[in-house]
Amino acid sequence: MKVLFLIRGGNVSKEQLEEHSKEWMAYMDELKNRGALRGGVPLAGGKLVTTDSVEDYKASHNDVAGTLELEVDSMENAVKAAQMAPHLKFGGIVEIREAKDM
């Protein structure tokens, strides 16, 4: 089963950023070693487009900061993988969505 992790929020200070980045790399390496990680991207900036306007994107605390795509054998295992995410200890959230083939 393919799932998408929407990585939301978390409040990491500048002093904690280097260590937090190392924790993320270790987390992603663990997901790779388990054969689960298929891809992912951090997100930054952008535009909001409607039929009436185009505006600069303004980030807020619980916006999606990045995504991870995983292949897992059950939603239970997806939850276990999400519970290991380093940003949870900083108040972050992992939203898990099942990805359907088009």
C-alpha positions as CSV (number, residue, x, y, z in Angstrom):
1,M,0.0,0.0,0.0
2,K,1.3,3.4,-0.9
3,V,1.0,6.2,1.6
4,L,1.9,9.9,1.7
5,F,3.1,11.5,4.8
6,L,2.2,15.2,5.0
7,I,4.7,16.6,7.5
8,R,3.1,19.5,9.4
9,G,4.3,22.0,11.9
10,G,6.9,21.7,14.6
11,N,8.8,24.5,16.3
12,V,12.5,23.9,16.0
13,S,14.8,26.7,17.2
14,K,17.8,27.8,15.2
15,E,20.0,26.3,17.9
16,Q,18.3,22.9,17.4
17,L,18.2,23.0,13.6
18,E,21.5,21.3,12.9
19,E,20.8,18.4,15.3
20,H,17.3,18.1,14.0
21,S,18.5,17.9,10.4
22,K,20.8,15.0,11.4
23,E,17.8,13.3,13.1
24,W,15.8,13.6,9.9
25,M,18.6,12.1,7.8
26,A,18.8,9.2,10.2
27,Y,15.0,8.8,10.1
28,M,15.0,8.8,6.3
29,D,17.9,6.3,6.2
30,E,16.0,4.0,8.5
31,L,12.9,4.2,6.2
32,K,15.2,3.4,3.2
33,N,16.8,0.5,5.0
34,R,13.3,-0.9,5.7
35,G,12.5,-0.6,2.0
36,A,9.6,1.7,2.7
37,L,10.8,5.2,1.5
38,R,10.0,5.9,-2.1
39,G,10.6,9.6,-2.2
40,G,9.8,12.9,-0.6
41,V,10.4,16.6,-0.7
42,P,10.7,19.5,1.7
43,L,8.4,22.4,0.7
44,A,9.1,26.2,0.8
45,G,7.4,29.3,-0.5
46,G,5.0,29.3,-3.4
47,K,1.8,30.9,-4.7
48,L,-1.9,30.7,-3.9
49,V,-3.9,30.7,-7.1
50,T,-7.7,31.2,-7.4
51,T,-9.8,32.2,-10.3
52,D,-9.6,35.8,-9.1
53,S,-6.0,36.2,-7.9
54,V,-2.5,35.0,-7.4
55,E,-1.0,35.7,-4.0
56,D,2.3,34.8,-2.3
57,Y,2.1,31.8,0.0
58,K,2.4,32.7,3.7
59,A,3.4,29.8,5.9
60,S,1.8,29.2,9.3
61,H,2.6,26.8,12.1
62,N,0.7,23.7,10.9
63,D,1.1,24.0,7.2
64,V,2.6,21.2,5.2
65,A,6.4,21.6,5.4
66,G,7.2,18.5,3.3
67,T,6.0,15.1,2.1
68,L,7.3,11.5,2.2
69,E,6.0,8.7,0.0
70,L,6.2,5.2,1.5
71,E,5.3,1.7,0.5
72,V,4.0,-0.2,3.5
73,D,2.1,-3.4,4.0
74,S,-0.6,-1.9,6.3
75,M,-1.8,1.4,7.8
76,E,-0.7,0.1,11.2
77,N,2.9,0.0,9.9
78,A,2.5,3.5,8.4
79,V,1.4,4.7,11.8
80,K,4.5,3.1,13.4
81,A,6.8,4.7,10.8
82,A,5.1,8.1,11.4
83,Q,5.5,7.8,15.2
84,M,9.3,7.8,14.6
85,A,9.3,11.2,12.9
86,P,11.8,13.5,14.6
87,H,9.6,16.6,14.5
88,L,6.9,15.1,16.6
89,K,8.9,16.0,19.7
90,F,8.7,19.6,18.6
91,G,4.9,19.7,18.4
92,G,4.8,18.5,14.7
93,I,2.2,16.3,13.1
94,V,2.3,13.6,10.5
95,E,-0.8,13.3,8.4
96,I,-1.0,9.9,6.7
97,R,-3.0,9.6,3.5
98,E,-3.4,6.5,1.4
99,A,-2.3,7.2,-2.1
100,K,-4.3,5.8,-4.9
101,D,-3.0,4.9,-8.4
102,M,-4.4,7.0,-11.2
